[in-house]
Amino acid sequence: MAEKIVWQDRKRIIFGLPWTFTKYKLYEDKLIICTGFLNKKEEEVRLYRIMDNTLEKPLSQRIFGLGSIKVNSADKSTPVFYIEKVKNADEVRNKLSGLVEKERTKKRVSGREYMSTDIDDDDDDDNMN
């Protein structure tokens, strides 16, 4: 059975026109970012790995009804990425957040599973004289 695309769009530039070679496809369990024309690259991020997202709408994008979403993930290859200059960014962010929560619940993933293990375990109690 083919996977269902929940949302798709392209990065837009001048006057909100989609004249770029960056495409976004949101499925129920992953986000795919395709970039390039001659040298194509396809990045896949599983939704349960997404930790946080931030909606950014500078004036230059708001004029044309666009916005960008900064996404922080636990993915090693793409810890931070942007869904840039897309139409209806508010709706896209809400849709993405809902699907992320659904996938995290489905896979029983909680935020603490992605906390860093680079904690300094030096015991400085002996220097408290």
Beta strands, then each sheet from edge to edge (+ up, - down):
strand 1: 5-10
strand 2: 23-27
strand 3: 30-35
strand 4: 41-46
strand 5: 50-56
strand 6: 66-73
strand 7: 80-87
sheet 1: 1+ 2- 3+ 4-
sheet 2: 5+ 6- 7+
end
